[in-house]
Amino acid sequence: MKFNDAPGRQPLRLSAFFCSCLLLGTAAANAQQALPLNDLSSFQPSSKTWRIAGDVQADLAAANALKPASGTGVLVNVPTNKEQGADLFTNLTHGDADIELEYLMAKGSNSGIYLQGRYEIQLLDSWGVTQPRAGDNGGIYERWDDSKPDGQKGYEGHAPRQNVSKAPGLWQKMRISFQAPRFDGSGKKIQNARILSLSLNGVTIHEDVELSGPTRGAMQNNEVAEGPIRIQGDHGAVAFRNIKVNKFDVTKPALSGLKYSVYKGQFESPAQATQTTPLVTGNLLQLSAAVTTLANDFLVAYTGNLSVEKAGKYSFRLAAPGAKGMLKIDGKEVIPFGERQGGNSTELSAGNHQVELVYAKIADWAKPALSFSISGPGLRETLLSESGLSAADPVDPILVQAPKNTMLRSFVDLPGNYRVTHAINIGSAEGLHYTYDLDNGTIVQVWRGGFLDATPMWHSRGDGSSRATGSVLNFGLPKPAFAVLQDNGAAWPKDSTGSNFASKGYAVDRDDRPTFRIQTHGAFIQDAPRVSADGHELQRTITAENAPTNLYVRIAEGANFTEISKGLYLVGDKAAYLRIDDAGGATPLIRDGANGKELLLPLKSTVKYALLF
């Protein structure tokens, strides 16, 4: 499994213990503006604590300590007692925008991103916090009123839904979709600013949050249509990279001259329908499916004009539950006639374009509903159709929490279209959870935040699977955790053939924590993963009886392993820490694997190691 922790960077594979795959939605990438980090010219002058580096490293044992390395591409702030830091402002200003960035916190550090210099998204070392507040990492900071009584001065702060923060010294990724306040012609505010969505490490932690005014510490207490991005620099050491801004500054496109024709029946193609006489025709002010009293077996053909302000690549999405849809622009098929929903992109010049759209209702399980949206240069995805139509009855998610150590058996689907059929999910009150594959004696994923979404397992007939609800590190397609190697160059086996592998179940201690039992290669193995009391680590102790010569346990596979202190490794592009606590007197073996480097430990009696992320 390839871990794309940053676009364009070398993939990381972490087999037998950990990997990560964070997928974020994107919009109109051709309009996205990256802030160059070759020097500080993208920013207004600030304190000398700000600098450009090629890399940076934190110290897990030292507060507010970051060590920059020479080069470019990373923005670093390291305030000290002698040199107090100051806030950094971009030369770029924004109104409506999507903002993406990666950041790395020093231990105990505090910073923040102020949208338009006025609305703060908190950046904080909140590693292991179980009950996050508005002042924790990813929180929308509170507003402040000194005239109110003590204890009530702060208000309208918004805590993240769950804490998916990583450890200090690891790169975290944030994506913010921001809608600026609206003003009338006289400058009076007529609509508050909003955080449309905010995701951290691949997990949505805020949706549609209204901001009635600037948060505490804003650059000014007024509100504006455009303002700079402000990075807090006086509270602690922090680093940034891959800062990208997608500004949405064009007028919403309009569909005009809309006409429709309704045809009764089921049709193999739109052309087949138009060879018949329509039941009804008419004009529309807004694209809508509500143009006929027929509930099913009908086709609606729409025509109209679409006006776009800027030339460039535009993306369209068409959703028609229980129906087929099609889109043509200027006679060119953009979305072919197909089932339920589709999407595609095409180049458009500035100006007017002829649109043909088809909606063919063919299934009686869904109500008539049609959704048509566009995104493009300077344009956030926006509906061109009527909103608020219900396509089907919504399904309330079935979420399983873990207020204490909790186990749930299910199927688990991994990236690569692979289903673990003998999986057990183990949740903890500390917010650190993992999935164990009983068929291979290995951990296939770990995650922070919420425990499980059991909707696909328990809704309706269900398919037996559950999904992690937090920020997941995936470990790739499972391989056996244990193998006998004839020499240090022997390839790790892809499966347990010839090993006499047998899962002997697990025993549960008084705290409901499982220890897994395995027989393989004539050895009896006990595998005891444990979440540390502070929720920082997943510790794993493996013991073996009657271990044959050259029995190894496969710890991880990654692009690289960098030993930063005795037994402590950074894995890949600062994706996780791996600490060897007890190698049984042996030296860890780092060698070339099938997909990068591979870290193995000889297993004679006991080995202990931990994952920190």
C-alpha positions as CSV (number, residue, x, y, z in Angstrom):
1,M,0.0,0.0,0.0
2,K,1.5,3.4,-1.0
3,F,1.3,6.2,1.5
4,N,1.0,9.5,-0.3
5,D,1.6,11.7,2.7
6,A,2.4,14.7,0.4
7,P,1.6,15.0,-3.3
8,G,4.6,14.4,-5.5
9,R,6.7,12.9,-2.7
10,Q,8.0,9.4,-2.5
11,P,5.4,6.9,-1.5
12,L,5.8,5.1,1.9
13,R,4.9,1.6,2.6
14,L,4.7,0.3,6.1
15,S,3.8,-3.3,6.2
16,A,3.1,-5.4,9.3
17,F,2.8,-2.3,11.4
18,F,1.8,1.0,9.8
19,C,1.2,3.1,6.7
20,S,-1.0,6.1,6.0
21,C,-3.3,7.2,3.2
22,L,-4.9,10.5,3.5
23,L,-7.2,11.5,0.7
24,L,-8.6,15.0,0.5
25,G,-11.0,16.5,-2.0
26,T,-9.6,19.1,-4.4
27,A,-11.3,21.8,-6.5
28,A,-10.2,23.5,-9.6
29,A,-6.5,22.7,-9.2
30,N,-5.7,24.9,-12.2
31,A,-6.6,28.0,-10.2
32,Q,-4.6,27.0,-7.2
33,Q,-1.8,29.3,-6.2
34,A,1.2,27.8,-4.3
35,L,3.1,30.2,-2.0
36,P,6.8,29.9,-3.1
37,L,9.0,29.0,-0.2
38,N,12.4,29.6,-1.8
39,D,12.7,32.8,0.3
40,L,10.4,35.0,2.4
41,S,9.3,37.2,-0.5
42,S,5.7,35.8,-0.3
43,F,5.4,37.5,3.2
44,Q,5.5,40.9,4.7
45,P,8.6,41.6,6.8
46,S,8.5,40.1,10.3
47,S,10.8,38.9,13.1
48,K,14.1,37.2,12.5
49,T,12.7,34.1,14.0
50,W,11.2,33.2,10.6
51,R,13.4,31.5,8.0
52,I,13.4,29.2,5.0
53,A,14.8,25.7,5.4
54,G,15.0,22.5,3.5
55,D,13.8,20.3,6.4
56,V,13.2,20.5,10.1
57,Q,13.3,18.1,13.0
58,A,11.6,18.2,16.4
59,D,12.8,16.8,19.7
60,L,10.2,14.7,21.5
61,A,12.0,15.4,24.8
62,A,12.4,19.2,24.4
63,A,9.6,21.8,24.4
64,N,9.6,24.4,21.5
65,A,12.7,22.9,19.9
66,L,13.0,22.7,16.1
67,K,16.2,22.1,14.2
68,P,16.1,23.5,10.7
69,A,18.3,22.0,7.9
70,S,19.7,24.0,5.0
71,G,17.7,24.2,1.8
72,T,14.3,25.6,0.7
73,G,10.7,24.6,0.7
74,V,10.0,24.7,4.4
75,L,8.9,27.8,6.4
76,V,10.2,27.7,10.0
77,N,9.6,29.8,13.0
78,V,11.8,29.3,16.1
79,P,11.2,32.0,18.7
80,T,13.6,32.0,21.7
81,N,13.9,33.9,25.0
82,K,16.4,36.2,23.3
83,E,14.5,36.6,20.1
84,Q,10.7,36.8,20.5
85,G,8.8,35.8,17.4
86,A,6.1,37.9,15.6
87,D,3.2,37.1,13.4
88,L,3.8,36.6,9.7
89,F,1.4,38.0,7.1
90,T,1.2,36.9,3.4
91,N,1.3,39.5,0.6
92,L,-1.5,37.5,-0.9
93,T,-5.0,38.5,0.2
94,H,-8.1,36.3,-0.1
95,G,-11.9,36.3,0.2
96,D,-13.6,33.0,-0.6
97,A,-10.8,30.4,-0.7
98,D,-9.7,26.9,-0.1
99,I,-6.4,26.8,1.8
100,E,-4.2,23.8,2.1
101,L,-1.1,23.4,4.1
102,E,1.1,21.0,5.9
103,Y,2.5,21.9,9.3
104,L,4.8,20.4,12.0
105,M,4.6,21.3,15.6
106,A,7.4,21.3,18.2
107,K,6.6,19.7,21.5
108,G,4.3,21.9,23.5
109,S,4.1,24.5,20.7
110,N,1.2,26.9,19.9
111,S,0.5,28.7,16.7
112,G,-2.5,29.5,14.5
113,I,-3.7,30.4,11.1
114,Y,-5.8,33.5,10.8
115,L,-8.1,33.6,7.8
116,Q,-8.2,37.2,6.4
117,G,-6.0,38.0,9.5
118,R,-9.2,37.8,11.6
119,Y,-10.5,34.3,12.2
120,E,-8.1,31.9,13.9
121,I,-7.8,28.2,13.3
122,Q,-5.7,26.9,16.3
123,L,-2.5,25.0,15.7
124,L,-1.3,23.3,18.9
125,D,0.5,20.3,20.1
126,S,-2.7,18.4,21.2
127,W,-1.1,14.9,20.9
128,G,-3.2,12.5,22.9
129,V,-5.9,14.9,24.1
130,T,-9.1,12.9,24.5
131,Q,-11.6,15.7,25.0
132,P,-10.5,18.5,22.6
133,R,-11.7,22.1,23.1
134,A,-11.8,25.1,20.9
135,G,-8.2,25.9,21.9
136,D,-6.9,22.5,20.8
137,N,-5.4,21.7,17.4
138,G,-7.8,22.3,14.6
139,G,-10.2,24.2,16.9
140,I,-11.9,27.4,15.7
141,Y,-10.7,29.9,18.4
142,E,-13.2,31.7,20.5
143,R,-14.3,35.3,20.3
144,W,-13.6,37.6,23.3
145,D,-15.5,40.3,25.2
146,D,-13.7,41.9,28.2
147,S,-17.0,43.5,29.3
148,K,-18.4,40.2,30.2
149,P,-18.0,38.5,33.7
150,D,-15.0,36.3,34.3
151,G,-15.6,32.8,32.8
152,Q,-17.9,34.3,30.2
153,K,-15.5,36.5,28.3
154,G,-14.7,33.8,25.7
155,Y,-17.6,32.7,23.5
156,E,-18.5,31.1,20.1
157,G,-15.4,28.9,20.1
158,H,-15.8,25.6,18.2
159,A,-13.9,22.4,19.3
160,P,-13.0,19.9,16.6
161,R,-15.4,16.9,16.4
162,Q,-12.5,14.6,17.3
163,N,-8.8,14.8,18.0
164,V,-6.8,13.5,15.1
165,S,-3.7,15.4,15.9
166,K,-0.3,13.7,15.3
167,A,2.8,13.7,17.4
168,P,5.2,16.7,17.5
169,G,7.7,16.4,14.7
170,L,5.4,14.8,12.2
171,W,3.8,16.5,9.3
172,Q,0.1,17.2,9.5
173,K,-2.2,18.3,6.7
174,M,-5.1,20.8,6.9
175,R,-7.6,21.8,4.3
176,I,-9.9,24.8,5.0
177,S,-12.9,25.9,2.8
178,F,-13.7,29.5,3.8
179,Q,-16.5,31.7,2.7
180,A,-15.8,35.4,3.4
181,P,-18.4,37.8,4.8
182,R,-20.7,39.5,2.4
183,F,-21.3,43.3,2.2
184,D,-23.9,45.4,0.4
185,G,-23.1,48.4,-1.8
186,S,-22.8,50.7,1.2
187,G,-20.3,48.4,3.0
188,K,-22.8,47.0,5.5
189,K,-22.3,43.4,6.4
190,I,-25.2,41.3,5.2
191,Q,-23.8,37.8,5.7
192,N,-21.4,36.3,8.2
193,A,-18.2,34.5,7.3
194,R,-18.3,30.7,7.4
195,I,-16.0,27.8,7.6
196,L,-17.7,25.5,5.0
197,S,-15.5,22.6,6.0
198,L,-12.2,22.0,7.7
199,S,-10.3,18.7,7.5
200,L,-7.3,17.6,9.5
201,N,-5.2,14.6,8.5
202,G,-7.9,13.4,6.2
203,V,-10.8,13.8,8.7
204,T,-13.5,16.4,8.5
205,I,-13.6,18.1,12.0
206,H,-15.8,21.1,11.1
207,E,-18.7,21.7,8.7
208,D,-20.6,24.8,8.0
209,V,-19.6,26.9,11.0
210,E,-20.8,30.5,11.1
211,L,-18.4,33.1,12.3
212,S,-20.3,36.1,13.7
213,G,-17.1,38.2,13.9
214,P,-13.3,38.1,14.4
215,T,-11.9,35.7,16.9
216,R,-9.7,36.7,19.9
217,G,-6.3,38.2,18.8
218,A,-7.4,39.3,15.3
219,M,-5.3,41.8,13.5
220,Q,-8.3,44.1,13.5
221,N,-11.8,43.8,14.9
222,N,-13.4,44.9,11.7
223,E,-14.5,42.6,8.8
224,V,-13.5,42.9,5.2
225,A,-14.1,41.3,1.8
226,E,-10.4,40.4,1.5
227,G,-7.5,40.1,3.9
228,P,-4.1,38.3,4.2
229,I,-3.4,35.0,5.8
230,R,-1.7,35.6,9.1
231,I,0.4,32.9,10.9
232,Q,0.8,33.3,14.6
233,G,4.5,33.5,15.4
234,D,4.9,34.6,19.0
235,H,3.9,31.5,20.9
236,G,6.1,28.6,19.8
237,A,8.2,26.8,17.2
238,V,6.3,25.6,14.1
239,A,7.1,24.7,10.5
240,F,5.0,24.8,7.3
241,R,5.3,23.6,3.7
242,N,3.1,23.1,0.6
243,I,0.9,26.1,1.3
244,K,-1.6,26.4,-1.4
245,V,-4.5,28.9,-1.9
246,N,-7.4,28.5,-4.3
247,K,-9.2,31.8,-4.5
248,F,-12.8,31.9,-5.6
249,D,-13.3,35.4,-7.0
250,V,-15.6,35.1,-10.0
251,T,-19.3,35.6,-10.3
252,K,-21.4,32.4,-10.0
253,P,-22.2,31.1,-13.5
254,A,-25.8,31.4,-14.7
255,L,-28.0,29.0,-16.6
256,S,-30.3,31.1,-18.8
257,G,-32.9,30.5,-21.4
258,L,-33.8,27.1,-19.9
259,K,-36.3,25.0,-21.8
260,Y,-37.5,21.5,-21.2
261,S,-39.3,18.6,-23.0
262,V,-40.8,15.6,-21.1
263,Y,-41.1,12.2,-22.8
264,K,-42.9,9.2,-21.4
265,G,-41.2,5.8,-21.3
266,Q,-37.9,4.1,-20.9
267,F,-35.3,4.9,-23.6
268,E,-32.0,3.4,-24.6
269,S,-30.7,6.8,-25.7
270,P,-31.8,10.4,-25.6
271,A,-32.0,10.3,-29.4
272,Q,-34.6,7.6,-29.2
273,A,-36.8,9.8,-26.9
274,T,-36.6,12.9,-29.2
275,Q,-37.9,10.8,-32.1
276,T,-41.3,10.7,-30.2
277,T,-43.7,13.5,-29.3
278,P,-43.1,15.2,-25.9
279,L,-45.9,15.1,-23.4
280,V,-45.2,18.6,-22.3
281,T,-42.7,21.4,-23.0
282,G,-42.0,24.7,-21.2
283,N,-39.6,27.2,-19.9
284,L,-37.7,27.3,-16.5
285,L,-36.0,29.9,-14.4
286,Q,-34.0,27.2,-12.5
287,L,-33.0,23.7,-13.4
288,S,-35.3,21.3,-11.7
289,A,-36.6,17.7,-11.9
290,A,-40.0,18.8,-10.8
291,V,-41.4,19.4,-14.3
292,T,-43.8,16.5,-14.5
293,T,-46.3,14.6,-12.3
294,L,-44.9,11.3,-13.6
295,A,-43.1,9.4,-10.8
296,N,-41.1,7.1,-13.0
297,D,-40.3,6.0,-16.6
298,F,-39.9,9.4,-18.2
299,L,-37.1,11.4,-19.8
300,V,-36.6,15.2,-19.6
301,A,-34.4,16.9,-22.1
302,Y,-33.2,20.4,-21.1
303,T,-31.5,23.1,-23.2
304,G,-30.1,26.4,-22.1
305,N,-27.1,28.7,-22.1
306,L,-24.2,28.7,-19.6
307,S,-22.2,31.9,-19.1
308,V,-18.7,31.6,-17.5
309,E,-16.5,34.5,-16.6
310,K,-13.0,33.0,-17.1
311,A,-11.5,30.7,-19.7
312,G,-10.1,27.4,-18.4
313,K,-10.9,23.9,-17.3
314,Y,-14.3,23.4,-15.8
315,S,-15.5,20.3,-13.9
316,F,-19.1,19.2,-13.9
317,R,-21.0,16.7,-11.7
318,L,-24.4,15.3,-12.5
319,A,-26.3,13.2,-9.9
320,A,-29.6,11.5,-10.7
321,P,-30.6,8.8,-8.2
322,G,-32.6,6.0,-9.8
323,A,-32.0,7.6,-13.2
324,K,-29.6,8.1,-16.1
325,G,-28.1,11.5,-17.0
326,M,-26.1,13.1,-19.8
327,L,-24.4,16.4,-20.4
328,K,-23.4,18.1,-23.7
329,I,-21.8,21.5,-24.0
330,D,-21.6,23.2,-27.4
331,G,-22.6,19.8,-28.9
332,K,-19.7,18.0,-27.3
333,E,-20.5,15.1,-24.9
334,V,-19.0,15.8,-21.5
335,I,-20.9,13.3,-19.4
336,P,-22.1,10.3,-21.3
337,F,-25.6,8.9,-20.9
338,G,-25.2,6.6,-17.9
339,E,-26.4,5.4,-14.5
340,R,-27.2,7.6,-11.5
341,Q,-24.2,9.9,-11.4
342,G,-21.2,11.1,-13.4
343,G,-18.6,13.7,-13.6
344,N,-16.1,15.1,-16.1
345,S,-14.1,18.2,-17.1
346,T,-13.8,20.2,-20.3
347,E,-12.1,23.4,-21.4
348,L,-14.4,26.4,-21.9
349,S,-13.7,29.9,-23.2
350,A,-15.1,32.9,-21.4
351,G,-18.6,33.7,-22.5
352,N,-21.8,31.8,-23.3
353,H,-22.1,28.1,-24.1
354,Q,-25.0,26.0,-25.3
355,V,-25.9,23.3,-22.7
356,E,-27.9,20.1,-23.3
357,L,-28.8,18.0,-20.3
358,V,-30.8,14.8,-20.1
359,Y,-32.5,13.3,-17.0
360,A,-34.1,9.8,-17.5
361,K,-36.0,8.4,-14.5
362,I,-36.0,4.6,-14.6
363,A,-36.1,3.2,-11.0
364,D,-39.1,3.5,-8.7
365,W,-37.0,3.3,-5.4
366,A,-36.0,6.9,-5.7
367,K,-37.9,10.2,-5.8
368,P,-37.4,12.4,-8.8
369,A,-34.3,14.5,-8.1
370,L,-31.5,16.1,-10.1
371,S,-28.3,17.8,-9.0
372,F,-26.0,19.6,-11.4
373,S,-22.8,21.4,-10.3
374,I,-19.8,23.2,-11.7
375,S,-16.3,24.2,-10.5
376,G,-13.5,25.9,-12.3
377,P,-11.0,28.8,-12.4
378,G,-11.8,31.0,-9.4
379,L,-15.1,29.1,-8.9
380,R,-15.8,26.9,-5.9
381,E,-18.1,23.9,-6.7
382,T,-21.6,25.4,-6.9
383,L,-25.1,24.1,-7.8
384,L,-26.6,25.1,-11.1
385,S,-29.8,23.2,-10.2
386,E,-32.5,23.5,-7.6
387,S,-31.3,22.6,-4.1
388,G,-33.1,20.8,-1.3
389,L,-34.5,17.9,-3.3
390,S,-34.3,14.6,-1.5
391,A,-33.0,11.8,-3.7
392,A,-33.7,9.1,-1.2
393,D,-34.2,8.5,2.5
394,P,-31.0,9.4,4.3
395,V,-29.2,6.8,6.4
396,D,-28.2,7.8,9.9
397,P,-24.7,6.5,10.5
398,I,-24.3,3.7,13.0
399,L,-21.3,4.8,15.0
400,V,-19.6,2.7,17.7
401,Q,-17.7,4.6,20.3
402,A,-14.9,3.2,22.6
403,P,-15.4,4.8,26.1
404,K,-13.4,1.9,27.4
405,N,-11.3,-0.9,25.7
406,T,-13.7,-2.3,23.1
407,M,-13.4,-5.1,20.6
408,L,-15.6,-5.6,17.5
409,R,-15.2,-8.4,14.9
410,S,-15.9,-7.4,11.3
411,F,-14.7,-7.5,7.7
412,V,-12.3,-4.6,7.0
413,D,-11.7,-3.3,3.5
414,L,-8.2,-2.0,2.8
415,P,-6.9,0.2,-0.1
416,G,-6.0,-2.1,-3.0
417,N,-9.4,-3.7,-3.1
418,Y,-8.5,-6.2,-0.4
419,R,-10.9,-7.5,2.3
420,V,-9.6,-8.8,5.6
421,T,-12.2,-11.4,6.5
422,H,-10.9,-12.4,9.9
423,A,-10.3,-8.9,11.4
424,I,-10.8,-7.7,14.9
425,N,-11.0,-4.0,15.7
426,I,-9.7,-2.9,19.1
427,G,-10.7,0.6,20.5
428,S,-9.4,2.5,23.5
429,A,-10.7,5.4,25.6
430,E,-7.4,7.1,24.8
431,G,-8.6,7.6,21.2
432,L,-5.9,5.3,19.7
433,H,-7.3,2.2,17.9
434,Y,-6.1,-0.6,15.7
435,T,-7.2,-3.6,13.5
436,Y,-5.6,-7.0,13.8
437,D,-5.6,-9.6,11.0
438,L,-6.0,-13.0,12.6
439,D,-5.0,-14.7,9.3
440,N,-1.5,-13.2,9.3
441,G,-0.9,-12.3,12.9
442,T,-0.4,-8.7,12.0
443,I,-1.8,-5.2,12.6
444,V,-3.2,-3.8,9.4
445,Q,-4.2,-0.3,10.4
446,V,-4.1,2.1,13.4
447,W,-6.0,5.4,13.8
448,R,-6.7,8.3,16.0
449,G,-10.1,9.9,16.8
450,G,-13.4,8.1,16.7
451,F,-13.7,4.3,16.7
452,L,-15.9,2.7,14.1
453,D,-18.6,3.4,11.6
454,A,-20.6,0.2,11.5
455,T,-23.2,1.4,9.0
456,P,-22.2,-0.9,6.2
457,M,-22.3,-3.9,8.6
458,W,-25.6,-3.2,10.4
459,H,-27.7,-1.1,8.1
460,S,-30.3,-3.1,6.2
461,R,-28.9,-6.5,5.2
462,G,-25.3,-5.2,5.6
463,D,-22.1,-6.5,4.1
464,G,-20.3,-7.4,7.3
465,S,-17.7,-4.6,7.1
466,S,-16.9,-1.6,9.3
467,R,-14.8,1.5,8.8
468,A,-12.5,3.5,11.0
469,T,-13.8,7.0,11.7
470,G,-10.5,8.7,12.6
471,S,-7.2,9.5,10.8
472,V,-5.9,6.2,9.6
473,L,-2.5,4.8,9.0
474,N,-2.9,1.8,6.7
475,F,-0.3,-0.9,6.6
476,G,-0.8,-2.2,3.1
477,L,-1.9,-5.6,1.9
478,P,-1.3,-8.0,4.8
479,K,1.8,-10.3,4.9
480,P,2.7,-12.8,7.5
481,A,4.3,-11.0,10.5
482,F,6.7,-14.0,11.1
483,A,9.0,-15.9,8.8
484,V,12.1,-18.0,8.8
485,L,14.8,-16.6,6.5
486,Q,17.7,-18.7,5.3
487,D,19.9,-15.6,5.1
488,N,19.6,-11.8,5.4
489,G,18.9,-11.5,1.7
490,A,16.0,-14.0,1.5
491,A,12.7,-12.4,0.3
492,W,9.9,-12.0,2.8
493,P,7.1,-14.5,2.0
494,K,3.9,-13.1,0.6
495,D,1.7,-15.6,2.5
496,S,2.0,-18.3,5.2
497,T,2.3,-21.3,2.8
498,G,4.7,-23.8,4.4
499,S,4.8,-22.1,7.8
500,N,2.1,-24.2,9.5
501,F,0.6,-20.9,10.6
502,A,-2.4,-21.3,12.9
503,S,-4.3,-18.6,14.9
504,K,-5.1,-19.9,18.4
505,G,-7.4,-17.0,19.2
506,Y,-6.7,-14.5,22.0
507,A,-6.9,-14.1,25.7
508,V,-8.3,-11.0,27.3
509,D,-6.9,-9.4,30.5
510,R,-8.8,-7.7,33.3
511,D,-8.8,-4.5,31.3
512,D,-10.3,-6.2,28.2
513,R,-7.0,-6.0,26.2
514,P,-6.4,-9.0,24.0
515,T,-3.1,-11.0,23.6
516,F,-3.1,-12.9,20.4
517,R,-1.8,-16.5,20.2
518,I,-0.2,-17.9,17.1
519,Q,1.6,-21.1,16.1
520,T,4.0,-20.9,13.2
521,H,7.3,-22.6,12.2
522,G,7.0,-24.8,15.3
523,A,7.0,-21.8,17.6
524,F,4.3,-20.6,20.0
525,I,3.9,-16.8,19.8
526,Q,2.0,-14.4,22.0
527,D,1.4,-10.9,20.5
528,A,0.3,-8.2,23.0
529,P,-0.4,-4.8,21.5
530,R,-1.1,-2.1,24.2
531,V,-2.1,1.5,24.1
532,S,-0.1,3.6,26.4
533,A,-1.9,5.4,29.3
534,D,-1.3,8.8,27.7
535,G,-2.6,7.6,24.3
536,H,0.7,8.5,22.6
537,E,1.9,5.0,21.7
538,L,0.8,1.7,20.5
539,Q,3.3,-0.6,22.2
540,R,3.7,-4.2,21.0
541,T,5.4,-7.0,23.0
542,I,6.0,-10.3,21.1
543,T,7.2,-13.4,22.9
544,A,8.1,-16.7,21.3
545,E,8.6,-20.2,22.7
546,N,10.6,-22.9,20.8
547,A,11.6,-20.3,18.2
548,P,13.6,-21.9,15.4
549,T,16.8,-20.4,14.2
550,N,16.5,-17.4,11.9
551,L,12.9,-16.6,12.9
552,Y,12.2,-12.9,12.2
553,V,9.3,-10.5,12.9
554,R,8.7,-7.9,10.2
555,I,8.4,-4.5,11.9
556,A,7.9,-2.1,9.0
557,E,8.6,-1.4,5.4
558,G,9.1,2.2,4.3
559,A,10.9,4.5,1.9
560,N,13.5,5.1,4.6
561,F,14.3,4.8,8.3
562,T,16.2,7.6,9.9
563,E,17.6,6.9,13.4
564,I,17.3,10.2,15.3
565,S,18.4,8.8,18.7
566,K,19.3,5.3,20.0
567,G,16.5,3.0,18.9
568,L,14.2,5.8,17.7
569,Y,13.4,6.1,14.0
570,L,11.6,8.5,11.8
571,V,9.8,6.6,9.1
572,G,9.5,7.9,5.6
573,D,8.7,11.6,5.2
574,K,8.1,12.2,8.9
575,A,5.0,10.0,8.9
576,A,5.5,8.2,12.2
577,Y,8.1,7.3,14.8
578,L,9.2,3.8,15.5
579,R,11.0,3.0,18.8
580,I,12.7,-0.3,19.4
581,D,12.5,-0.9,23.2
582,D,13.8,-4.5,23.4
583,A,15.5,-6.2,20.4
584,G,16.4,-9.2,22.4
585,G,20.0,-8.4,22.2
586,A,20.0,-8.3,18.4
587,T,20.6,-5.5,16.0
588,P,17.6,-4.4,13.9
589,L,18.0,-5.4,10.3
590,I,17.3,-2.7,7.7
591,R,17.4,-4.0,4.2
592,D,16.0,-3.5,0.7
593,G,12.4,-4.8,0.5
594,A,9.9,-5.2,-2.2
595,N,8.8,-1.6,-1.9
596,G,11.6,0.4,-0.3
597,K,13.4,-0.4,2.9
598,E,12.4,-3.2,5.3
599,L,13.0,-3.3,9.1
600,L,13.2,-6.8,10.7
601,L,14.0,-8.1,14.1
602,P,15.3,-11.6,15.0
603,L,12.8,-13.2,17.3
604,K,14.4,-15.5,19.8
605,S,12.3,-15.0,22.9
606,T,11.0,-11.4,23.3
607,V,10.9,-8.2,21.3
608,K,9.3,-4.9,22.2
609,Y,8.7,-1.9,20.0
610,A,6.2,1.0,19.8
611,L,4.5,3.2,17.2
612,L,4.2,6.9,17.9
613,F,2.1,9.0,15.5
